[in-house]
Every structure is written in C-alpha cells, then in structure tokens.
Amino acid sequence: MGSAGGHDEYASIADLYDHVVPYRERPDVNFYVECAQASGGPVLELGCGTGRILLATARAEVEIVGLDLSSRMLDVCRRRLAAEPPDVRSNVQLVDGDMRTFDLGRRFALVTIPFRAFLHLLTVEDEIACLQRVHDHLIDGGRLAFDLFNPSLELIVNTPIGQETAEEPEFSTPDGRKVIRRFKFVARDRAVQVSRIELIYDVAHPDGRKERLLHETSLRYVFRYEAEHLLARAGFELERLYGEFDKRPFGSTYPGELIFVARKTRPARTLNTR
C-alpha cells in the first residue's frame, strides 16, 4: 500500500505480502471492482501495493491507474501484471507517487483508497492534503471510495505495549519458504491517535535456515464522525457508509469496518488544519 514515510517500509517483506492469510482472504476485492464498474472508469487507486485489487479491476475491463509510494511493492505488481493477458495489461498504468502530493494531470470518475491505506497519513495536514489531491483529480460528481478499520476502544485501552499476539496461520511462498506472522504494538500516542506496530515474520527456508523479518509501520486511527468532517472540509458529500464489504449498514457488527463512498460536490476550501 505504501506509507507516507520517507523510506520504503515494505522493502523486506514485499514478496511475502500477497501470501499473508488475512490479506489473501480479505473480502474487499468484489466491493471495489463493483464500484469501479459502476463508475465506468477511469479509476485511480491510491496505495495499490502489489495489485491485489488493481488487477481484478483491470480484468473487469476497467481502465485503472495505480499509485504507490513503495517501489518494492510496485515491482511485485509489475511482475504480476506482466503475467496477465495483453488486454488486461492495456488497462493499467502504474505510478510511483505520494498520495499527499501527486499530480497526474488528468481526472477520474472514481478514486479508491483500499485496505486502510489512508491510515498511513499520520497528521490532519496529511489527511487534508490527500483529500484535496483526490478532489482535484475527480470529474465533477466523481466519487471517492475508501475503507478504515473502526477503532476498537477495547483494543486501544487494553492491548499492552510490547506483547506479541498469537500467531496467524502459517503460509507458504512459491519458492518453498514457510512463514508464520505475529504482531505487537511498540508505541502508542493516544493524544494524536497514532500507534506504531511491528509485524514479525518468522521464515523457515527450504534449506533449514531460519530468519526473522520485521516490518514496522505507524497508523493513525480515525473515528467515524472525524472522517465525515474531513470529507466535508475537502468538498465531499457522504453517500454511503457501510460496516462490512457485503454492504451491511455501519453499526450492525462491532467493531466492523468503516467503508465510505463520497461524491465530489463543490470546490475544496483551503482551510487551516486546526
């Protein structure tokens, strides 16, 4: 997905990303493909990563541009794209860029920010900058679709710092590595709503060698009405709010997801971020 940081935090684990069980089984692909088809295209996906959603969208015959800050993730995406038929490849353009500052010189019917990539923006200034860039790249009446996790108050309050979670299901890579992943919170700043997380990959190689790969990332959790206010400030009108990718209403499960579909309605205002 690509963070907003200055280094490529995905460098060590980009080739493992598509095999992680919770990512592989994430039920969001059909939702975003349906949004893309309904828009008629073209689509801009911010934080496209290795192409999990982007490639499915291109296979559905929708033109899509994928932007990501991680060159390593885009390298994986390019390899995956190269294996697709020519008609799928022709629907895709990949761009190395920052979701806060990009300028592609064109407009789109739909912009998507899947898999919580918006949460890598760690300040209100960055969040507003991203939404203004999205606004400028949408046609009149164009839509933004994105998802966040709904912050679990229990998790925020009770999860101890430095304690590894239970391991996820083991997965294997095509070259025969077997991997088990865990994670832990390494820091938490409730005042600015930022948590620093360490994802731990224990890798067993076919030759018996073992290694531990660490992926540290920071996320800023955002609450429902906070996100709605950010959208309003950036010139969007909320059209739909879902709690799961099967489009059940928000609040029907807890904590569930925060899945927004918003429409560009007016020029964005340049405002102070405080």
Backbone bond lengths (Angstrom), bond angles and torsions (degrees), N, CA, C in turn:
res aa  C-N    CA-C-N  psi(-1)  N-CA   C-N-CA  omega(-1)  CA-C   N-CA-C  phi
1 M - - - 1.452 - - 1.509 113.46 -
2 G 1.361 117.09 -34.33 1.454 118.93 177.54 1.501 112.35 87.02
3 S 1.288 116.86 121.73 1.459 120.23 -179.58 1.519 109.34 -92.03
4 A 1.325 114.16 -179.17 1.456 119.75 177.61 1.516 111.85 -93.40
5 G 1.300 117.38 7.61 1.455 120.04 -176.90 1.507 112.73 -80.02
6 G 1.332 116.55 175.80 1.444 121.34 -175.61 1.511 114.22 -87.31
7 H 1.355 118.51 -12.76 1.451 120.57 179.06 1.523 108.73 -117.33
8 D 1.328 115.97 166.50 1.461 120.76 -177.55 1.525 108.48 -90.08
9 E 1.319 115.87 94.74 1.461 119.95 -175.35 1.524 112.53 -69.99
10 Y 1.327 117.11 -12.93 1.470 120.56 -178.94 1.529 112.88 -94.07
11 A 1.331 117.24 3.61 1.466 120.19 -172.09 1.520 113.06 -55.67
12 S 1.331 117.47 -41.81 1.463 119.49 -173.24 1.515 113.85 -82.64
13 I 1.352 117.36 -17.16 1.467 118.35 -172.86 1.532 113.61 -125.72
14 A 1.334 117.87 9.35 1.465 120.35 -175.46 1.526 112.02 -58.04
15 D 1.345 117.07 -37.15 1.461 119.12 -177.32 1.528 112.50 -79.21
16 L 1.341 117.58 -8.16 1.462 121.31 175.91 1.527 112.16 -94.39
17 Y 1.307 116.58 -19.87 1.464 123.09 -166.08 1.528 112.73 -54.22
18 D 1.316 117.38 -47.17 1.465 120.61 -174.36 1.519 113.65 -70.20
19 H 1.333 117.23 -13.16 1.463 120.72 -176.39 1.523 112.96 -99.10
20 V 1.345 118.05 -9.44 1.464 121.19 -179.77 1.534 108.35 -63.11
21 V 1.332 116.62 127.97 1.466 120.38 -170.82 1.529 112.73 -59.21
22 P 1.352 120.94 -47.92 1.469 118.55 179.34 1.524 113.63 -62.81
23 Y 1.330 117.94 -27.91 1.461 120.29 176.77 1.528 110.34 -76.76
24 R 1.320 115.97 -44.02 1.461 121.63 -177.13 1.524 111.19 -62.24
25 E 1.333 116.62 -33.34 1.458 121.13 -176.01 1.524 113.25 -99.88
26 R 1.323 117.17 7.90 1.465 120.17 -176.92 1.534 110.05 -65.72
27 P 1.344 118.04 129.64 1.473 120.86 -169.89 1.523 114.70 -88.87
28 D 1.327 118.16 34.71 1.464 120.45 -173.21 1.522 113.73 -100.25
29 V 1.327 118.23 -12.81 1.462 120.47 -171.39 1.523 111.00 -61.82
30 N 1.325 117.81 -50.21 1.469 120.26 -177.40 1.518 111.60 -60.93
31 F 1.334 116.64 -37.54 1.468 119.72 179.30 1.519 110.71 -58.74
32 Y 1.339 117.01 -50.09 1.462 119.96 -176.89 1.526 112.23 -71.29
33 V 1.321 118.01 -33.84 1.462 120.44 176.80 1.529 109.95 -65.40
34 E 1.325 116.87 -41.57 1.467 119.95 177.85 1.526 111.35 -64.11
35 C 1.328 117.39 -40.02 1.468 120.08 175.43 1.524 110.90 -60.39
36 A 1.337 116.16 -42.55 1.460 120.92 -179.27 1.521 111.03 -64.22
37 Q 1.315 116.29 -44.93 1.469 119.90 -179.84 1.525 110.86 -64.04
38 A 1.341 117.14 -40.80 1.463 120.33 -179.84 1.516 111.82 -65.22
39 S 1.339 117.03 -30.90 1.466 120.84 -178.84 1.522 112.48 -73.78
40 G 1.334 116.56 -25.11 1.459 120.99 -174.78 1.513 114.22 80.95
41 G 1.353 116.89 -7.38 1.452 121.37 179.48 1.518 112.21 75.44
42 P 1.303 116.72 172.97 1.461 126.12 -5.19 1.524 112.14 -73.22
43 V 1.335 115.26 161.17 1.456 122.85 -177.10 1.524 108.86 -118.50
44 L 1.313 116.30 142.90 1.460 122.94 171.00 1.518 107.60 -114.93
45 E 1.330 117.46 122.38 1.465 121.72 175.73 1.519 109.29 -107.29
46 L 1.333 116.22 119.82 1.453 121.87 177.28 1.527 108.92 -92.88
47 G 1.331 115.93 132.47 1.454 120.09 -175.39 1.512 111.31 74.01
48 C 1.322 116.76 47.06 1.472 120.84 -173.85 1.515 112.72 -72.99
49 G 1.333 118.02 -17.94 1.456 121.00 175.64 1.516 113.37 56.98
50 T 1.322 115.87 -130.82 1.466 121.70 -176.72 1.521 112.63 -86.58
51 G 1.340 117.02 2.02 1.459 119.25 174.01 1.508 115.36 95.36
52 R 1.314 118.31 17.25 1.460 121.50 -177.45 1.530 111.80 -54.73
53 I 1.329 116.71 -45.67 1.466 121.17 178.60 1.523 110.96 -92.65
54 L 1.302 116.81 -36.94 1.466 121.49 -178.33 1.522 111.80 -57.23
55 L 1.329 117.80 -46.23 1.463 120.36 -177.30 1.521 111.09 -67.75
56 A 1.312 117.36 -38.06 1.467 119.74 177.05 1.524 110.62 -63.65
57 T 1.329 116.72 -36.63 1.464 121.12 177.68 1.521 110.73 -66.41
58 A 1.317 116.90 -44.01 1.468 120.64 178.83 1.522 111.02 -64.11
59 R 1.339 117.41 -37.27 1.474 120.37 177.81 1.528 111.20 -65.13
60 A 1.343 116.19 -24.71 1.468 121.19 177.90 1.524 112.06 -84.50
61 E 1.327 116.49 12.23 1.470 123.95 173.61 1.526 112.53 69.02
62 V 1.330 115.76 35.41 1.462 121.47 175.88 1.522 108.17 -113.58
63 E 1.337 116.57 132.40 1.462 120.61 176.32 1.522 109.48 -70.20
64 I 1.332 117.35 131.87 1.459 120.75 -176.30 1.519 110.80 -143.51
65 V 1.329 115.14 138.74 1.462 123.19 172.16 1.515 107.30 -108.26
66 G 1.319 116.98 129.93 1.453 121.86 178.31 1.512 110.75 -110.67
67 L 1.337 116.61 129.03 1.465 122.18 -179.68 1.520 108.98 -120.16
68 D 1.326 116.55 136.15 1.455 120.91 176.90 1.517 109.18 -151.64
69 L 1.333 115.39 151.25 1.462 121.55 179.08 1.522 112.27 -85.27
70 S 1.351 116.81 -20.28 1.464 121.08 -176.52 1.523 110.79 -90.20
71 S 1.318 116.63 112.08 1.461 119.78 178.57 1.526 111.31 -66.47
72 R 1.328 117.63 -31.46 1.464 120.41 179.47 1.525 111.52 -68.63
73 M 1.313 116.95 -40.38 1.459 119.83 176.69 1.529 110.37 -65.49
74 L 1.320 117.07 -40.59 1.463 120.03 177.99 1.521 111.21 -65.82
75 D 1.340 118.11 -33.34 1.471 120.09 175.53 1.523 110.91 -60.71
76 V 1.342 116.77 -43.13 1.457 120.30 176.68 1.529 110.27 -62.65
77 C 1.327 116.26 -42.62 1.462 120.63 179.20 1.525 111.10 -61.37
78 R 1.323 117.16 -41.92 1.465 120.13 179.16 1.527 111.57 -63.30
79 R 1.331 116.61 -39.22 1.466 119.34 177.35 1.525 110.98 -64.17
80 R 1.315 116.19 -41.98 1.466 119.67 178.28 1.523 110.71 -65.74
81 L 1.327 115.77 -40.67 1.467 119.84 -179.99 1.520 111.60 -64.51
82 A 1.332 116.84 -36.82 1.467 120.82 -179.04 1.525 112.08 -62.50
83 A 1.329 117.37 -23.20 1.467 121.27 179.93 1.522 112.60 -86.40
84 E 1.323 117.71 -4.32 1.460 121.75 -178.96 1.532 110.67 -85.58
85 P 1.333 117.77 158.66 1.472 121.13 176.32 1.526 111.37 -62.90
86 P 1.317 116.85 158.18 1.476 120.20 -177.77 1.523 113.76 -56.18
87 D 1.334 118.42 -36.54 1.461 119.27 -177.55 1.527 111.71 -68.00
88 V 1.336 117.07 -29.51 1.464 120.38 175.51 1.515 109.88 -74.93
89 R 1.334 117.09 -45.74 1.467 120.40 -179.99 1.518 111.19 -58.45
90 S 1.307 117.53 -34.80 1.466 120.42 -176.75 1.521 112.45 -70.05
91 N 1.329 117.32 -15.38 1.465 120.64 179.53 1.524 113.00 -87.14
92 V 1.333 118.14 -3.48 1.470 121.21 -168.77 1.523 111.81 -120.35
93 Q 1.321 115.06 137.09 1.463 122.67 165.94 1.516 107.51 -128.90
94 L 1.336 117.33 134.28 1.463 122.09 179.23 1.517 109.84 -110.94
95 V 1.330 115.44 139.39 1.460 122.16 -176.15 1.518 108.95 -133.03
96 D 1.315 116.16 131.06 1.465 121.99 172.38 1.525 107.21 -85.75
97 G 1.338 117.31 113.23 1.453 118.52 -175.94 1.507 112.68 -165.07
98 D 1.321 114.77 170.70 1.465 124.34 -176.22 1.526 107.99 -106.12
99 M 1.328 117.58 128.54 1.457 120.52 -175.53 1.525 113.17 -67.62
100 R 1.335 117.89 -9.37 1.463 121.16 177.53 1.517 113.06 -88.98
101 T 1.331 118.27 -20.65 1.467 120.57 -167.78 1.527 114.22 -134.40
102 F 1.323 119.06 2.85 1.465 120.48 -172.56 1.527 111.33 -65.72
103 D 1.335 115.03 150.55 1.465 122.30 175.58 1.516 106.80 -145.89
104 L 1.318 116.63 102.99 1.466 121.70 -173.95 1.525 113.16 -96.73
105 G 1.332 116.87 -6.40 1.455 119.41 176.39 1.513 114.63 70.04
106 R 1.315 117.65 22.95 1.467 121.61 178.21 1.523 108.55 -154.79
107 R 1.341 115.43 171.13 1.457 120.50 -178.17 1.518 110.58 -121.78
108 F 1.333 113.89 160.44 1.461 121.15 -173.20 1.526 109.77 -131.99
109 A 1.329 115.24 153.86 1.464 120.18 175.20 1.519 111.63 -77.55
110 L 1.329 116.22 -26.47 1.459 121.62 -177.49 1.516 109.11 -146.35
111 V 1.333 115.99 136.51 1.463 122.48 168.08 1.520 107.10 -117.41
112 T 1.335 116.80 134.29 1.459 120.92 177.54 1.525 109.62 -121.74
113 I 1.326 115.14 148.60 1.472 122.14 173.52 1.527 106.21 -132.22
114 P 1.327 117.69 80.44 1.467 119.93 -174.39 1.524 113.23 -76.20
115 F 1.319 113.84 170.73 1.462 125.83 170.79 1.517 112.74 47.37
116 R 1.343 114.87 45.66 1.463 121.01 168.54 1.524 114.35 62.70
117 A 1.333 117.49 21.17 1.465 119.63 -178.56 1.519 111.51 -62.56
118 F 1.339 117.05 -26.92 1.464 120.59 178.54 1.527 111.21 -59.86
119 L 1.339 118.30 -26.38 1.455 121.78 -177.04 1.520 113.07 -73.18
120 H 1.333 117.85 -10.35 1.459 120.58 173.98 1.531 111.88 -74.96
121 L 1.321 117.34 -9.40 1.464 121.82 175.24 1.525 106.91 -83.55
122 L 1.324 117.13 115.52 1.458 121.27 -164.50 1.519 114.52 -98.34
123 T 1.330 117.50 -1.09 1.468 120.66 178.16 1.521 109.31 -135.90
124 V 1.327 115.62 159.15 1.457 120.33 175.73 1.528 110.08 -61.45
125 E 1.334 116.97 -37.39 1.470 120.27 178.37 1.522 110.91 -58.34
126 D 1.334 116.87 -43.73 1.466 120.43 179.69 1.523 111.24 -67.24
127 E 1.336 117.14 -40.01 1.465 120.49 -179.87 1.528 110.89 -62.83
128 I 1.338 116.54 -45.63 1.463 120.40 179.08 1.524 110.60 -65.21
129 A 1.324 116.99 -41.20 1.471 120.04 179.31 1.524 110.78 -59.82
130 C 1.310 117.03 -43.08 1.458 120.55 178.63 1.527 110.97 -62.99
131 L 1.309 116.85 -48.93 1.470 119.89 -178.32 1.526 111.77 -63.51
132 Q 1.320 117.75 -34.20 1.463 119.38 176.54 1.525 111.50 -68.78
133 R 1.337 117.21 -37.50 1.460 120.48 175.34 1.524 110.22 -63.71
134 V 1.319 116.68 -41.73 1.469 120.44 176.90 1.525 109.86 -60.96
135 H 1.329 116.78 -48.20 1.463 122.05 -179.11 1.524 110.65 -55.65
136 D 1.330 116.77 -44.75 1.464 121.02 -177.95 1.526 112.57 -67.64
137 H 1.343 117.32 -22.78 1.463 120.64 -177.24 1.526 113.38 -97.46
138 L 1.337 117.71 2.42 1.458 120.83 178.61 1.524 110.98 -98.15
139 I 1.319 115.84 144.96 1.454 120.12 169.65 1.524 108.87 -67.54
140 D 1.323 117.59 163.35 1.453 120.39 176.10 1.524 108.90 -58.76
141 G 1.334 116.35 127.73 1.449 120.65 -177.62 1.515 114.55 81.28
142 G 1.350 116.83 1.08 1.459 120.24 177.89 1.517 111.52 -67.50
143 R 1.323 115.95 165.07 1.463 120.45 -172.02 1.522 112.75 -121.99
144 L 1.320 113.42 152.22 1.457 123.44 172.51 1.520 107.79 -115.35
145 A 1.337 117.04 129.56 1.464 122.45 175.16 1.524 108.09 -124.59
146 F 1.344 116.49 129.04 1.460 119.45 -179.86 1.523 109.25 -156.16
147 D 1.338 115.23 161.91 1.459 119.42 179.99 1.525 110.97 -131.66
148 L 1.323 114.15 149.33 1.454 124.36 175.14 1.529 107.10 -131.23
149 F 1.339 117.40 159.69 1.453 116.26 167.06 1.522 108.52 -79.84
150 N 1.322 116.73 143.18 1.446 120.51 174.29 1.521 107.41 -77.01
151 P 1.340 118.77 116.75 1.463 119.77 -173.81 1.528 112.52 -56.76
152 S 1.316 116.59 125.74 1.456 122.50 175.35 1.519 108.66 -84.04
153 L 1.309 117.11 115.58 1.462 120.35 -179.23 1.522 110.70 -62.39
154 E 1.320 117.12 -36.47 1.460 120.38 178.35 1.524 110.88 -62.29
155 L 1.320 116.98 -42.75 1.461 121.10 179.88 1.526 110.89 -64.84
156 I 1.324 116.59 -42.54 1.461 120.77 -179.08 1.527 110.92 -63.28
157 V 1.323 116.28 -39.96 1.462 120.50 -174.67 1.525 112.39 -82.89
158 N 1.331 117.03 -40.56 1.466 120.12 -164.58 1.520 115.85 -102.45
159 T 1.336 119.21 -19.85 1.456 119.38 -175.49 1.523 110.45 -71.77
160 P 1.329 118.41 121.09 1.464 120.28 -177.15 1.527 112.16 -73.10
161 I 1.312 115.75 149.76 1.454 121.84 175.65 1.536 108.53 -75.58
162 G 1.335 115.75 135.17 1.458 120.92 172.44 1.514 115.56 86.80
163 Q 1.324 118.76 0.06 1.466 121.18 -179.04 1.519 110.14 -98.61
164 E 1.339 117.14 122.92 1.460 120.94 179.40 1.523 110.46 -70.80
165 T 1.330 115.11 140.44 1.454 120.42 176.20 1.520 110.14 -76.09
166 A 1.331 115.76 169.53 1.460 120.26 172.14 1.524 109.20 -61.33
167 E 1.327 115.61 149.03 1.458 120.09 -176.52 1.523 111.35 -69.72
168 E 1.332 114.74 147.64 1.459 121.41 173.68 1.525 109.53 -80.77
169 P 1.343 117.76 169.22 1.465 119.24 177.28 1.526 111.58 -58.49
170 E 1.319 116.10 140.32 1.462 121.19 177.38 1.526 110.33 -63.60
171 F 1.326 115.75 143.98 1.461 119.82 173.23 1.524 109.66 -132.24
172 S 1.315 115.06 161.71 1.465 121.40 -179.49 1.517 109.63 -120.04
173 T 1.325 116.12 153.06 1.461 122.47 176.07 1.528 109.10 -105.57
174 P 1.320 118.18 161.51 1.466 120.21 -178.53 1.529 114.14 -58.31
175 D 1.332 117.77 -26.20 1.466 119.85 179.88 1.529 112.89 -89.05
176 G 1.331 117.14 9.90 1.453 120.43 171.64 1.511 116.76 94.94
177 R 1.329 118.52 2.17 1.464 119.62 175.79 1.529 110.37 -72.36
178 K 1.318 116.08 144.66 1.457 121.91 173.68 1.521 107.57 -114.28
179 V 1.336 115.48 132.23 1.458 120.41 -168.79 1.526 109.67 -131.79
180 I 1.327 115.53 135.90 1.459 122.85 170.64 1.525 107.49 -121.40
181 R 1.333 115.91 133.72 1.467 120.43 -177.40 1.529 110.91 -116.74
182 R 1.320 114.58 143.11 1.456 123.84 172.58 1.535 107.18 -133.86
183 F 1.335 116.88 172.67 1.459 117.87 171.10 1.520 109.06 -148.12
184 K 1.331 114.52 163.45 1.459 120.53 175.56 1.519 109.18 -149.50
185 F 1.310 115.48 152.63 1.457 121.49 170.54 1.526 108.09 -80.75
186 V 1.326 116.65 128.42 1.465 120.03 179.06 1.527 112.03 -106.22
187 A 1.332 116.78 -17.33 1.468 120.89 176.33 1.517 108.29 -163.24
188 R 1.326 115.21 154.22 1.462 119.64 -179.84 1.513 108.51 -149.54
189 D 1.330 116.82 128.59 1.458 122.06 176.45 1.525 107.42 -121.70
190 R 1.323 115.95 97.09 1.463 119.62 -176.05 1.528 111.98 -68.58
191 A 1.336 117.05 -24.17 1.468 119.87 -178.01 1.520 111.37 -65.02
192 V 1.330 117.40 -36.39 1.465 120.94 -179.92 1.530 112.04 -110.03
193 Q 1.360 115.90 4.33 1.466 122.59 174.41 1.531 112.37 64.57
194 V 1.321 116.67 37.84 1.463 121.08 -179.36 1.529 109.22 -117.98
195 S 1.321 115.39 131.16 1.461 122.11 173.65 1.523 108.94 -118.49
196 R 1.328 115.42 138.95 1.460 120.53 173.92 1.523 107.82 -104.20
197 I 1.315 115.34 128.51 1.456 122.52 -172.11 1.516 109.02 -122.88
198 E 1.320 116.18 142.43 1.462 122.02 174.76 1.530 108.55 -114.94
199 L 1.326 115.79 118.61 1.457 122.61 174.74 1.522 107.93 -94.20
200 I 1.315 116.20 126.99 1.462 122.81 -171.18 1.525 108.82 -114.29
201 Y 1.322 116.56 119.69 1.461 122.81 -179.71 1.524 108.90 -111.26
202 D 1.334 117.42 110.78 1.458 122.35 174.65 1.520 108.13 -93.42
203 V 1.337 115.71 114.12 1.466 122.58 -170.27 1.527 109.71 -111.41
204 A 1.331 115.78 127.79 1.468 122.12 173.24 1.526 107.91 -109.31
205 H 1.340 116.50 117.11 1.456 121.68 -178.10 1.529 110.40 -84.03
206 P 1.337 117.60 157.26 1.466 120.48 -179.72 1.532 113.56 -58.04
207 D 1.339 117.37 -28.08 1.477 120.07 -179.73 1.530 112.72 -84.41
208 G 1.331 117.52 6.52 1.455 121.39 179.02 1.518 114.71 94.45
209 R 1.320 117.03 -12.31 1.465 120.13 179.85 1.524 109.85 -69.20
210 K 1.328 116.51 144.18 1.454 121.63 178.53 1.528 109.84 -123.23
211 E 1.306 115.50 145.97 1.458 120.27 175.60 1.521 109.48 -147.15
212 R 1.316 115.26 158.62 1.458 122.29 177.05 1.524 108.12 -119.38
213 L 1.325 115.84 120.97 1.460 122.09 178.72 1.520 108.55 -105.84
214 L 1.322 116.54 136.49 1.451 122.00 -178.10 1.530 109.92 -116.90
215 H 1.303 114.97 132.32 1.463 121.38 176.10 1.520 107.45 -123.49
216 E 1.317 116.33 108.45 1.461 121.07 178.20 1.519 109.98 -96.79
217 T 1.313 116.00 136.51 1.453 120.45 179.20 1.517 109.14 -146.97
218 S 1.321 116.37 155.03 1.461 121.82 176.33 1.522 109.27 -116.95
219 L 1.315 115.77 141.65 1.460 122.29 179.21 1.520 108.95 -131.89
220 R 1.320 115.67 139.99 1.463 120.60 173.71 1.517 108.46 -105.11
221 Y 1.330 117.04 113.29 1.455 118.08 -179.43 1.519 110.09 -77.19
222 V 1.331 114.62 144.43 1.459 122.87 -173.03 1.530 107.79 -130.10
223 F 1.319 116.14 131.13 1.460 120.80 -179.50 1.529 111.09 -87.44
224 R 1.320 115.04 164.68 1.462 121.07 -172.85 1.532 112.81 -53.45
225 Y 1.333 117.00 -57.18 1.462 118.74 -173.52 1.523 111.70 -73.66
226 E 1.297 117.06 -25.75 1.464 120.84 172.28 1.520 109.78 -60.57
227 A 1.327 116.68 -46.40 1.466 120.78 178.87 1.528 110.70 -64.35
228 E 1.317 117.15 -39.67 1.461 119.72 179.65 1.526 111.06 -63.84
229 H 1.319 117.35 -39.05 1.464 120.53 177.31 1.526 111.37 -66.92
230 L 1.333 117.53 -39.88 1.459 120.19 176.54 1.532 110.53 -59.35
231 L 1.315 116.45 -43.77 1.468 120.45 179.61 1.529 110.87 -62.83
232 A 1.326 116.96 -44.58 1.463 120.19 -179.49 1.522 110.99 -62.39
233 R 1.326 117.77 -40.87 1.458 121.36 179.81 1.517 112.25 -64.71
234 A 1.329 115.77 -28.63 1.467 119.64 -177.07 1.529 112.88 -93.59
235 G 1.334 118.06 6.32 1.454 120.76 174.88 1.512 115.18 91.40
236 F 1.344 116.94 30.54 1.463 121.48 179.42 1.526 110.35 -118.13
237 E 1.316 114.77 151.10 1.461 122.24 172.30 1.516 108.17 -114.15
238 L 1.330 116.78 125.59 1.459 120.50 -179.47 1.525 109.43 -70.10
239 E 1.332 115.47 126.61 1.469 120.73 178.08 1.523 112.16 -102.42
240 R 1.327 117.17 -41.36 1.459 120.95 -177.24 1.522 109.60 -141.12
241 L 1.309 115.81 143.31 1.459 122.22 171.92 1.522 107.35 -133.12
242 Y 1.321 116.07 117.86 1.456 121.15 -178.42 1.522 110.02 -112.17
243 G 1.345 114.77 156.83 1.452 120.69 177.14 1.511 113.89 -101.26
244 E 1.343 116.55 -14.32 1.463 122.52 177.58 1.526 107.91 -150.10
245 F 1.326 116.23 166.74 1.461 119.45 -176.31 1.522 113.18 -76.93
246 D 1.337 117.56 -7.23 1.466 119.63 171.27 1.524 111.19 -85.54
247 K 1.340 116.62 9.17 1.458 125.31 174.46 1.521 113.80 73.14
248 R 1.322 118.11 20.49 1.457 118.94 172.28 1.529 108.34 -69.46
249 P 1.324 117.89 151.85 1.468 120.12 -173.67 1.518 112.24 -66.67
250 F 1.330 114.37 150.87 1.457 119.61 176.16 1.527 109.60 -61.42
251 G 1.331 116.11 138.46 1.444 121.41 -179.41 1.516 113.91 97.74
252 S 1.328 117.25 -9.59 1.465 119.80 -179.57 1.519 112.04 -77.84
253 T 1.333 117.65 -19.60 1.459 122.77 172.80 1.526 107.73 -135.49
254 Y 1.319 116.17 155.29 1.469 119.24 179.43 1.526 109.59 -129.46
255 P 1.350 117.41 135.74 1.468 124.67 -2.72 1.527 113.19 -78.22
256 G 1.337 117.42 -22.56 1.455 119.35 178.45 1.516 113.26 68.20
257 E 1.300 114.93 -168.78 1.464 122.53 179.83 1.522 109.54 -107.43
258 L 1.313 115.88 163.85 1.461 123.52 167.66 1.525 106.48 -114.37
259 I 1.329 116.92 107.49 1.465 122.01 -175.60 1.522 107.76 -120.79
260 F 1.324 115.45 113.23 1.460 121.93 -173.19 1.527 111.33 -107.60
261 V 1.318 115.82 139.82 1.467 122.34 165.35 1.523 106.15 -125.40
262 A 1.343 116.49 118.64 1.462 121.53 -175.09 1.521 109.40 -129.54
263 R 1.318 115.92 149.35 1.459 121.89 -176.83 1.519 110.34 -111.90
264 K 1.323 115.74 138.68 1.464 121.53 174.55 1.523 108.38 -69.13
265 T 1.341 116.19 122.48 1.463 119.19 -174.09 1.519 114.40 -120.65
266 R 1.315 118.46 -24.14 1.460 120.30 -175.38 1.519 108.49 -158.98
267 P 1.319 117.71 166.34 1.469 118.69 175.96 1.519 110.66 -58.97
268 A 1.326 115.95 139.37 1.464 119.86 176.16 1.524 108.86 -70.54
269 R 1.312 115.47 142.97 1.449 120.62 177.82 1.531 109.60 -93.31
270 T 1.307 116.00 140.75 1.464 120.45 173.87 1.527 107.42 -86.00
271 L 1.322 115.40 108.56 1.455 120.42 -174.51 1.514 110.95 -122.06
272 N 1.314 115.76 156.80 1.449 119.50 166.70 1.518 108.80 -61.73
273 T 1.328 117.57 146.34 1.456 120.19 -175.11 1.511 112.34 -91.72
274 R 1.296 117.80 3.61 1.469 119.94 178.37 1.518 110.50 -113.82
